[in-house]
Amino acid sequence: MSWLSSSQGVVLTAYHPSGKDQAVGDSHAKGGEEATSSRRYGQYTMNQESTTTRVMEKPPFDRSISQDSLDELSMEDYWIELENIKKSSENRQEDQEVVVVKEPDEGELEEEWLKEAGLSNLFGESAGEPQESMVFLSTLTRTQAAAVQKRVETVSQTLRKKNKQYQIPDVRDIFAQQRESKETAPDDTESQSLRTNENKYQGRDDQTSNLGEEKLIPPEETPAPETDINLEVSFAEQALNQKESSKEKIQKSKGDDATLPSFRLPKDKTGTTRIGDLAPQDMKKVCHLALIELTALYDVLGIELKQQKAVKIKTRDSGLFCIPLTVLLEQDQRKVLGTRIPLIFQKLISRIEEGGLETEGLLRIPGAAIRIKNLCQELEAKFYEGTFNWESVKQHDAASLLKLFIRELPQPLLSVEYLKAFQAVQTLPTKKQQLQALNLLVILLPDANRDTLKALLEFLQRVIDNKEKNKMTVMNVAMVMAPNLFMCHALGLKSSEQREFVMAAGTANTMHLLIKYQKLLWTIPKFIVNQVRKQNTENHKKDKRAMKKLLKKMAYDREKYEKQDKSTNDADVPQGVIRVQAPHLSKVSMAIQLTEELKASDVLARFLSQESGVAQTLKKGEVFLYEIGGNIGERCLDDDTYMKDLYQLNPNAEWVIKSKPL
């Protein structure tokens, strides 16, 4: 479902193998409509006014048109790419069957938003027992709570209008319960260690306030430099603090590489958490929080992203092109177990790189349209049989096929749910806030989309690394790739040429940020990880209380239970020492003394230096140190994690060396 998209209807286009192209809605540039008609079996197109046939000419290049001017950078590459897409699609013209999907009823999208955020217990048939949601709400920041409250109020009003029979929550009661549970909950060592080790800048940001009565505690020290991305305090809280203090001057950032700030992540002694480092149950909580945080950020900045429901479309269930990523991966995993990137996608990138990344105009110069069409047909027939002759594929043809694959996905690589949110990133006031929004959006992408996007961005960076010879700078590559990721799933907005140019420049700049800061964007913010830790701690306390009640009822000795409940670390290991296990690799555990400078890499090095057992055959990068249990499900540690600092944050964790799952 989509909560962060246009409020207008959806135009669903289904393509048939006979007849001519039928343009639907408006396009953002010449060739935009033809771009959407490329051999597809299904595609989403957003339509603001109607389904009236209309094709707009490419707006003439005028650098002064855009307020977000690209200075010395020309948009020529962007418009040329749209022309190339048009020519490519003309060789595969097909009929379109148009289905306009009605805009959802009032309150329906807010209800779906709450479900997606893990808060379905706040309404409906289960509203009478929202204890699980109460734990979740207790970890929200002031701005996150405000975002939730706004949606709950809308749903409550809608349900009352519809006179639903099941219980309708009063939003004031929900947040009053949540605050009351925080005040009465007993403290323990684990939650205390979590609070004392949070960043000193965060203050009380992690607590739900009375929504307007609580003031944000200002930093005790000088704010971090502009080039730092603070992952320890909620992005929305940072934006609100900036608005309240009015100390920082908001400037429209320019998009060229020369003026784009060089953002960095400050070192975190408890370790950086990247996507893929957490256990699935914790990652699910991360996604719930990321959706709430993204919504809160846009709310604070006054940017309304009206919602739209995605619809299911009929697609082919086999082949290479025009196939949903999940279906493609299912068929690929029968060939290569555990593959996370479509095999055809990998092979096309491999073929481009075989030709050398120093080729001038790589990605910009298109292959011949008729030849591309023939190659598509041949690949469909021979790829999985292993009989396709890759030697016959020229480098520029392979690049065109790669872009064609992306364009012809039945649903956008950036997902139907969040494509509009990606496009709206350009409207955020500062580059830092744009990066923060992109960070949250990357987290929210489905696994298949995120993994494929990562492979694409890593490849694009390798192309850019050879810019001195191939003449493809980061902005050149962004100009060429933006139409393939953003504009071919056409917005269909009726707009002036000025808006056409601003949209083109904006999507190119967003593409630029995705490429340049891809490592940063695949990081899970520490404030979200800390919120997950708090949820786990509160759930453990709730489970413990329930178990004590049960044992008391069954007349068991409570003291005996409490003794058994103590951590094995406390019982078996001296203070200041951790015991590291590698159950799948060694029968012997290691006792390691914690020091101020001991890092995760040191623990791994000590294990790999053992002269016997499986450790002899292992190399760095094949196994990793994990933090398991306590206030986290499972977390893979980066090499620069300081073990003493992390131990203080999660004293009840176990420390295990193992390989990463496929």
C-alpha positions in Angstrom: 0.0 0.0 0.0 1.1 3.6 -0.6 0.9 6.3 2.1 3.4 8.8 0.7 2.2 9.4 -2.8 -0.1 11.7 -4.8 -3.7 12.0 -3.7 -4.8 11.6 -7.3 -6.0 8.6 -9.1 -3.9 5.8 -10.5 -3.8 5.0 -14.2 -3.1 1.3 -14.7 -1.7 0.5 -18.1 -1.7 -3.0 -19.5 0.0 -3.6 -22.9 -1.0 -6.0 -25.6 1.0 -7.3 -28.5 -1.0 -5.7 -31.3 -1.9 -2.2 -32.4 -0.4 1.1 -31.9 0.6 3.1 -28.8 -2.1 5.1 -27.0 -0.6 7.9 -24.9 -2.2 8.4 -21.5 -2.0 11.5 -19.3 0.7 14.1 -19.6 4.4 13.6 -19.8 7.3 15.5 -18.3 9.2 15.7 -21.5 9.1 14.8 -25.1 9.2 11.1 -25.4 7.9 10.6 -21.8 4.7 8.8 -23.1 6.6 6.6 -25.5 9.0 5.8 -22.7 6.1 4.3 -20.7 4.9 2.1 -23.6 8.1 0.0 -23.8 6.9 -3.7 -24.2 5.3 -3.5 -20.8 2.8 -6.0 -19.5 1.8 -3.6 -16.7 2.8 -0.3 -15.3 1.6 2.4 -12.9 1.1 5.9 -14.2 -0.1 8.8 -12.0 -2.8 11.0 -13.5 -3.8 14.2 -11.8 -6.6 15.6 -14.0 -7.9 13.0 -16.4 -6.8 10.3 -18.9 -7.0 12.8 -21.8 -4.4 11.9 -24.5 -1.7 14.5 -24.6 2.0 14.4 -25.3 4.1 17.4 -24.4 7.1 18.6 -26.3 10.5 18.7 -24.5 10.8 22.0 -22.8 13.6 24.1 -24.3 16.7 24.2 -22.2 16.8 27.4 -20.2 19.1 27.4 -17.2 17.3 30.4 -15.7 14.0 28.5 -15.5 15.0 26.5 -12.5 15.3 28.0 -9.1 17.4 25.0 -8.2 19.8 26.0 -10.9 22.4 23.6 -12.0 24.8 26.5 -12.7 27.3 25.3 -15.3 25.8 21.9 -15.7 23.6 21.5 -18.8 20.4 19.4 -18.8 21.2 18.3 -22.3 22.1 14.7 -21.3 18.7 14.4 -19.5 16.6 15.4 -22.5 18.8 13.4 -24.9 18.2 10.3 -22.8 14.4 10.9 -23.0 14.7 11.1 -26.8 16.7 7.9 -26.8 14.0 6.2 -24.7 11.4 7.4 -27.2 13.2 6.0 -30.2 13.8 2.7 -28.4 10.1 2.4 -27.6 8.9 3.3 -31.1 10.1 -0.1 -32.3 7.9 -1.9 -29.8 4.6 0.0 -30.0 1.6 -1.7 -28.4 -1.9 -1.0 -27.3 -2.6 0.2 -23.8 -5.7 -0.7 -21.8 -6.3 2.0 -19.3 -7.9 1.5 -15.9 -8.4 4.4 -13.6 -8.4 3.4 -9.9 -10.6 5.5 -7.7 -9.0 7.6 -4.9 -9.5 5.8 -1.5 -12.1 7.1 0.9 -11.2 9.6 3.6 -9.4 7.9 6.5 -8.7 4.7 4.6 -5.1 5.6 3.9 -4.4 6.8 7.4 -5.7 3.4 8.6 -3.4 1.6 6.3 -0.5 3.9 7.4 -1.1 2.9 11.0 -1.1 -0.8 10.0 2.1 -0.4 8.1 3.6 1.4 11.1 2.7 -1.6 13.3 -0.1 0.3 15.2 -3.2 -1.6 14.0 -3.9 -2.4 17.7 -5.0 1.2 18.2 -8.2 0.7 16.3 -10.6 -1.9 15.0 -11.6 -5.1 16.7 -8.4 -5.3 18.7 -8.5 -1.7 20.0 -9.5 -2.9 23.4 -6.1 -4.5 24.1 -3.5 -2.2 22.7 -0.8 -3.1 25.2 1.7 -4.1 22.4 1.2 -0.7 20.8 1.6 1.0 24.2 5.2 -0.4 24.4 5.9 0.9 20.9 4.4 4.3 21.6 6.5 4.7 24.8 9.7 4.8 22.6 8.5 7.5 20.2 10.0 11.0 20.1 7.8 14.1 20.4 7.6 14.6 16.6 7.0 10.9 15.9 4.2 10.8 18.5 2.6 13.9 16.9 2.7 12.2 13.5 0.9 9.1 14.9 -1.6 11.2 16.8 -2.5 13.1 13.6 -3.3 9.9 11.8 -5.1 8.3 14.8 -7.4 11.4 15.0 -8.2 11.2 11.3 -9.0 7.5 11.6 -11.1 8.0 14.7 -13.2 10.8 13.1 -13.7 8.6 10.0 -14.8 5.6 12.0 -17.3 7.7 14.0 -18.8 9.1 10.8 -19.2 5.6 9.5 -20.6 4.5 12.9 -18.4 1.4 13.1 -19.5 -1.1 15.8 -16.1 -1.9 17.2 -14.4 0.3 19.7 -13.2 3.7 18.5 -10.2 4.9 20.4 -9.9 8.4 21.8 -6.4 9.6 20.8 -6.0 11.4 24.2 -6.7 8.2 26.0 -4.1 6.3 23.9 -1.3 8.7 24.7 -2.4 9.1 28.3 -2.1 5.3 28.7 1.3 5.4 27.1 2.6 8.1 29.4 1.1 6.5 32.4 2.8 3.1 31.6 6.2 4.9 31.3 5.8 6.6 34.7 4.8 3.4 36.6 7.1 0.9 34.8 9.9 -0.3 37.2 13.5 0.4 36.1 16.1 -2.3 35.7 19.9 -2.5 35.0 19.4 -3.1 31.2 17.1 -0.1 30.6 19.3 2.1 32.8 22.4 1.2 30.9 20.6 2.0 27.6 19.6 5.4 28.8 23.0 6.4 30.3 24.8 5.4 27.1 22.6 7.4 24.7 24.1 10.4 23.1 24.2 13.5 25.3 22.6 15.6 22.6 19.5 13.6 22.6 18.3 14.7 26.0 14.6 13.9 26.4 13.9 13.5 22.6 13.2 9.8 23.0 10.2 10.4 25.3 6.7 11.0 24.2 5.7 14.5 25.3 2.4 16.2 25.9 2.7 17.3 22.3 3.3 21.0 22.7 4.0 21.4 26.4 7.5 19.9 26.4 10.4 22.0 25.0 13.4 20.4 23.2 16.5 20.5 25.5 19.2 22.4 23.6 22.6 20.8 23.0 25.1 21.2 25.9 27.9 21.8 23.5 28.5 23.5 20.1 26.3 21.9 17.4 28.0 19.4 15.1 29.6 20.9 12.0 27.3 21.2 8.9 29.1 18.4 7.2 28.2 15.9 9.9 25.0 13.8 9.6 23.8 13.3 13.2 22.3 9.8 13.4 21.9 9.9 17.2 18.9 12.3 17.3 15.7 12.0 15.4 15.8 13.8 12.1 12.4 15.3 12.7 13.5 16.5 16.1 16.6 18.1 14.5 14.4 19.9 11.9 12.0 21.1 14.7 14.8 22.3 16.8 16.2 24.2 13.8 12.8 25.8 13.2 12.4 26.7 16.9 15.9 28.1 17.3 16.0 29.8 13.9 19.8 30.0 14.3 20.7 28.1 11.1 20.0 29.8 7.8 18.2 27.5 5.4 19.6 27.8 2.0 18.6 26.1 -1.2 21.5 23.9 -2.1 22.9 23.8 -5.6 23.1 20.5 -7.4 26.5 20.6 -9.0 29.3 18.4 -7.7 31.5 21.4 -6.9 29.1 23.0 -4.4 27.5 19.8 -2.9 28.8 19.5 0.7 30.9 16.5 1.7 28.7 14.9 4.3 30.2 12.3 6.7 29.1 10.1 9.5 30.8 10.8 12.9 32.4 7.8 14.5 30.1 5.9 16.9 31.9 3.9 19.5 29.1 1.4 19.8 29.4 0.7 16.1 27.6 1.7 12.9 24.6 -0.5 12.0 24.0 -1.1 8.3 21.1 -2.6 6.5 21.5 -6.3 6.7 23.2 -6.3 10.2 20.0 -6.8 12.2 17.8 -9.9 12.7 14.5 -9.9 10.7 12.3 -9.3 13.8 14.3 -6.2 14.7 14.5 -5.0 11.1 10.7 -5.1 11.0 10.6 -2.7 14.0 13.2 -0.5 12.2 10.8 -0.2 9.2 7.9 0.7 11.4 9.9 3.5 13.0 11.4 4.6 9.7 7.9 5.2 8.3 6.8 7.2 11.3 10.0 9.2 11.3 9.8 10.0 7.6 6.2 11.1 8.0 7.2 13.2 11.1 10.0 14.8 9.2 7.7 15.9 6.3 5.1 17.1 8.8 7.6 19.3 10.6 8.8 20.7 7.3 5.2 21.4 6.2 5.4 19.2 3.1 2.2 17.4 2.5 2.5 14.0 0.8 -1.0 12.9 0.2 -1.5 9.2 0.0 -2.5 6.8 -2.7 -3.2 3.1 -2.7 -1.1 0.9 -4.9 -3.1 -1.7 -6.9 -2.3 -5.2 -8.1 -1.7 -5.6 -11.8 -1.5 -8.7 -13.9 2.0 -9.5 -15.0 3.9 -12.4 -16.6 5.1 -15.1 -14.3 8.3 -16.0 -16.3 10.8 -14.4 -18.5 13.4 -11.6 -18.1 11.9 -8.2 -19.0 8.6 -6.8 -17.6 8.7 -9.3 -14.7 8.2 -8.2 -11.0 11.5 -8.4 -9.1 10.2 -10.9 -6.6 9.0 -13.3 -9.3 12.3 -12.9 -11.2 14.3 -13.6 -8.0 12.2 -16.7 -7.2 13.0 -18.2 -10.6 16.7 -17.1 -10.3 17.0 -18.7 -6.9 16.1 -22.1 -8.5 19.3 -21.6 -10.6 21.6 -20.0 -8.0 20.6 -20.6 -4.4 20.5 -17.4 -2.2 20.9 -14.9 -5.1 19.5 -11.5 -4.1 20.1 -9.7 -7.4 18.4 -10.8 -10.7 20.9 -12.9 -12.7 20.1 -11.0 -15.9 20.9 -7.7 -14.1 24.2 -9.1 -12.8 25.1 -10.4 -16.3 24.4 -7.1 -18.0 26.6 -5.2 -15.6 29.3 -7.8 -16.0 29.1 -7.5 -19.8 29.4 -3.7 -19.6 32.5 -4.0 -17.4 34.1 -6.6 -19.6 34.2 -3.9 -22.3 36.1 -1.6 -20.0 34.7 1.2 -17.9 37.0 3.7 -19.7 34.8 3.8 -22.8 33.8 7.4 -23.5 30.1 8.1 -23.3 29.4 4.9 -21.4 25.7 4.8 -20.4 25.0 8.0 -22.4 25.5 6.6 -26.0 22.6 4.3 -26.8 22.6 1.0 -28.7 20.7 0.7 -32.0 16.9 0.4 -31.1 16.2 -2.4 -33.6 19.2 -4.4 -32.4 18.1 -3.9 -28.7 14.7 -5.3 -29.6 16.2 -8.4 -31.3 18.5 -8.9 -28.3 15.6 -8.8 -25.9 13.8 -11.5 -27.8 16.9 -13.7 -28.1 17.6 -13.3 -24.3 14.1 -14.2 -23.4 14.5 -17.4 -25.4 18.0 -18.4 -24.6 19.2 -16.8 -21.3 18.2 -19.6 -18.9 19.1 -22.3 -21.4 22.7 -21.0 -21.4 22.8 -20.8 -25.2 22.8 -17.0 -25.6 25.9 -15.7 -27.3 27.1 -12.8 -25.0 30.0 -12.1 -27.4 27.5 -10.7 -29.8 26.4 -8.0 -27.3 28.2 -4.7 -27.8 29.0 -2.6 -24.7 26.6 0.2 -25.5 23.9 -2.4 -26.3 24.4 -4.0 -22.9 24.1 -0.5 -21.2 20.9 0.1 -23.1 19.5 -3.3 -22.1 20.4 -2.5 -18.4 18.4 0.7 -18.6 15.6 -1.0 -20.4 15.4 -3.7 -17.7 14.9 -0.9 -15.1 12.3 1.0 -17.1 10.3 -2.1 -17.9 9.9 -3.4 -14.4 6.1 -3.6 -13.9 6.6 -1.6 -10.7 9.3 1.0 -10.2 12.6 0.0 -8.8 12.0 2.8 -6.2 8.6 1.0 -5.5 5.1 2.1 -6.2 4.6 2.9 -2.5 7.5 5.3 -2.2 8.3 6.6 -5.8 6.4 9.9 -5.0 8.3 10.3 -1.7 11.6 9.9 -3.6 10.5 12.5 -6.1 9.4 14.8 -3.3 12.9 14.7 -1.7 13.9 17.6 -3.9 11.4 19.9 -2.2 13.1 19.6 1.2 14.9 22.8 2.3 18.5 21.5 2.7 20.7 18.9 1.3 21.2 17.4 4.8 17.4 16.9 5.2 17.2 15.5 1.7 19.9 12.9 2.6 18.0 12.1 5.9 14.8 11.5 3.9 16.6 9.3 1.4 18.1 7.3 4.2 14.7 6.5 5.6 13.3 5.8 2.2 16.1 3.3 1.4 15.3 1.5 4.7 11.6 1.3 3.7 12.2 -0.2 0.2 11.3 -3.9 -0.2 14.4 -6.1 0.1 14.5 -7.1 -3.6 14.2 -3.4 -4.7 16.8 -2.2 -2.1 19.3 -4.9 -3.0 19.0 -4.3 -6.8 19.2 -0.5 -6.3 22.4 -1.1 -4.2 24.0 -3.2 -7.0 23.0 -0.5 -9.6 24.5 2.4 -7.5 27.7 0.5 -6.8 28.1 -0.1 -10.6 27.4 3.5 -11.3 30.1 4.6 -8.9 32.6 2.3 -10.7 31.7 4.1 -13.9 32.2 7.5 -12.3 35.6 6.4 -10.9 36.8 6.3 -14.5 35.4 9.8 -15.4 38.7 11.1 -16.5 38.6 8.8 -19.6 34.9 8.0 -20.0 33.8 11.7 -19.5 31.0 10.5 -17.2 31.0 12.6 -14.0 28.6 11.9 -11.2 26.2 14.5 -12.5 26.4 13.2 -16.1 25.5 9.7 -14.9 22.7 11.1 -12.7 21.3 13.0 -15.7 21.3 9.8 -17.8 19.9 7.5 -15.2 17.2 9.8 -13.6 14.7 9.4 -16.5 15.0 5.6 -16.3 14.3 5.5 -12.5 11.9 8.4 -12.1 10.4 9.8 -15.2 9.4 6.6 -17.1 6.8 5.9 -14.4 5.3 9.2 -15.6 3.8 11.6 -13.1 1.3 12.7 -15.7 1.1 16.2 -14.1 -0.3 19.1 -16.2 2.4 21.7 -15.7 4.3 24.5 -17.2 7.7 24.2 -18.9 9.2 25.7 -15.9 7.8 22.9 -13.7 9.0 20.4 -16.3 12.5 21.7 -16.0 12.4 21.9 -12.2 11.2 18.3 -11.9 13.9 17.1 -14.3 16.6 19.0 -12.4 15.2 17.8 -9.1 15.1 14.1 -10.0 18.6 14.4 -11.5 19.9 15.9 -8.2 18.2 13.2 -6.1 19.9 10.6 -8.4 23.1 12.4 -7.7 22.6 12.1 -3.9 21.8 8.4 -4.2 25.0 7.7 -6.1 27.3 10.0 -4.1 26.1 9.0 -0.6 25.1 5.4 -1.1 27.3 4.2 1.8 25.7 6.7 4.2 22.2 5.9 2.9 22.5 2.2 3.7 23.1 3.0 7.4 20.4 2.5 10.0 20.3 5.7 12.3 21.4 5.0 15.8 18.3 6.7 17.3 16.1 4.2 15.5 18.3 1.3 16.7 18.1 2.7 20.3 14.3 2.8 20.0 14.3 -0.8 19.0 16.5 -1.6 22.0 14.0 0.2 24.2 11.1 -1.7 22.7 12.9 -5.0 23.3 13.7 -4.0 26.9 10.1 -3.1 27.7 8.8 -6.3 26.1 11.3 -8.3 28.2 10.1 -6.6 31.3 6.4 -7.2 30.4 7.2 -10.9 29.6 9.1 -11.2 32.9 6.2 -9.8 34.9 3.8 -12.1 33.1 6.0 -15.1 33.9 6.3 -14.1 37.6 2.5 -13.9 37.8 2.2 -17.4 36.2 4.8 -18.9 38.5 3.2 -17.4 41.6 -0.2 -18.8 40.5 1.4 -22.2 40.1 3.0 -21.9 43.5 6.6 -22.1 42.3 9.4 -20.6 44.3 9.9 -17.1 42.9 13.4 -16.8 44.3 14.4 -19.9 42.4 13.1 -18.4 39.2 14.8 -15.1 39.7 18.1 -16.8 40.3 17.7 -18.8 37.1 16.8 -15.6 35.3 20.1 -14.0 36.0 22.4 -13.7 33.0 25.0 -16.4 32.5 27.4 -13.6 31.9 27.0 -12.4 35.5 27.3 -16.0 36.9 30.2 -17.3 34.8 32.3 -14.4 33.8 34.3 -12.0 36.0 33.4 -8.3 35.9 35.0 -6.5 32.9 35.4 -9.8 30.9 33.3 -11.1 28.1 33.1 -14.7 26.9 33.1 -15.0 23.1 31.7 -18.2 21.5 31.9 -19.6 18.0 29.6 -22.7 18.3 29.7 -23.5 14.6 33.4 -23.1 14.4 35.0 -24.1 17.7 34.1 -26.0 20.8 36.1 -23.6 23.0 35.0 -20.1 24.0 37.3 -17.3 24.6 37.3 -15.1 27.7 38.4 -11.6 26.7 39.3 -8.7 29.1 37.5 -5.5 28.1 39.7 -2.4 27.7 39.0 1.1 26.5 40.6 0.4 23.1 39.4 -3.1 22.4 37.5 -3.3 19.1 35.4 -6.0 17.4 38.2 -6.4 14.9 40.7 -7.2 17.7 38.3 -10.0 19.0 38.0 -11.5 15.5 41.8 -11.3 14.9 42.4 -13.1 18.2 40.0 -15.9 17.1 41.5 -16.2 13.6 45.0 -16.4 15.1 44.2 -19.7 16.8 46.6 -22.4 15.6 44.0 -25.2 15.5 40.5 -26.0 14.4 38.4 -24.4 11.7 39.8 -21.0 12.5 43.0 -21.9 10.6 41.0 -22.1 7.3 39.0 -18.8 7.7 39.9 -15.4 6.4 38.9 -11.9 7.5 35.5 -11.1 6.0 34.3 -14.7 6.1 33.1 -14.5 9.8 31.8 -11.7 11.9 31.3 -10.9 15.6 27.7 -10.6 16.6 25.9 -9.1 19.6 23.0 -11.4 20.4 20.2 -11.0 23.0 19.8 -8.6 25.9 18.1 -5.5 24.3 18.7 -6.6 20.7 17.7 -9.7 18.7 20.9 -10.0 16.8 23.4 -7.4 15.4 26.5 -7.9 13.2 29.2 -5.6 14.5 31.4 -3.5 12.3 35.2 -3.7 12.9 35.4 -0.3 14.6 33.0 -1.1 17.4 34.5 -0.5 20.8 33.5 -3.5 22.9 33.5 -1.9 26.3 31.2 0.9 25.2 28.8 -1.7 23.6 29.0 -3.9 26.6 27.8 -1.0 28.8 24.9 -0.4 26.4 23.9 -4.1 26.4 25.4 -5.9 29.4 23.2 -8.9 29.0 24.2 -9.7 25.4 26.1 -12.8 24.3 29.0 -12.5 21.9 29.1 -14.9 19.0 31.4 -15.3 16.0 29.7 -16.7 12.9 29.3 -16.2 9.2 26.5 -14.0 7.7 23.4 -15.8 6.5 22.8 -15.9 2.8 
